[in-house]
C-alpha cells in the first residue's frame, strides 16, 4: 500500500451569491453553537437549574408552534 496521501479532489468555485449564502449559514450555525456552549459551561459551573425555574416542554412547544403559525409562508 502506498504511503502517499490521496490527492485532494478538484473544487468548483462558487459564485458570489452562493459563497455569501454559505458564509451566512456558517455564521448562524456558529452562533447557535456558541449559545449551546455557553449553556453547557453555565451548567458545569453552577449545576442544573431547578425544575421550578423551567418551562414545561408542552408550553414551550405550543408557543413555538404558535410563532410558526403566525409567520408568513415561505418557499423552501
ABEGO torsion letter per residue (X at the ends): XBABBBBBBBBBBBBAAAAAAAAAAAAAAAAAAAAAAAAAAAAAAAEBBBAAABBBAAAAAAAAAAAAAABBBBBX
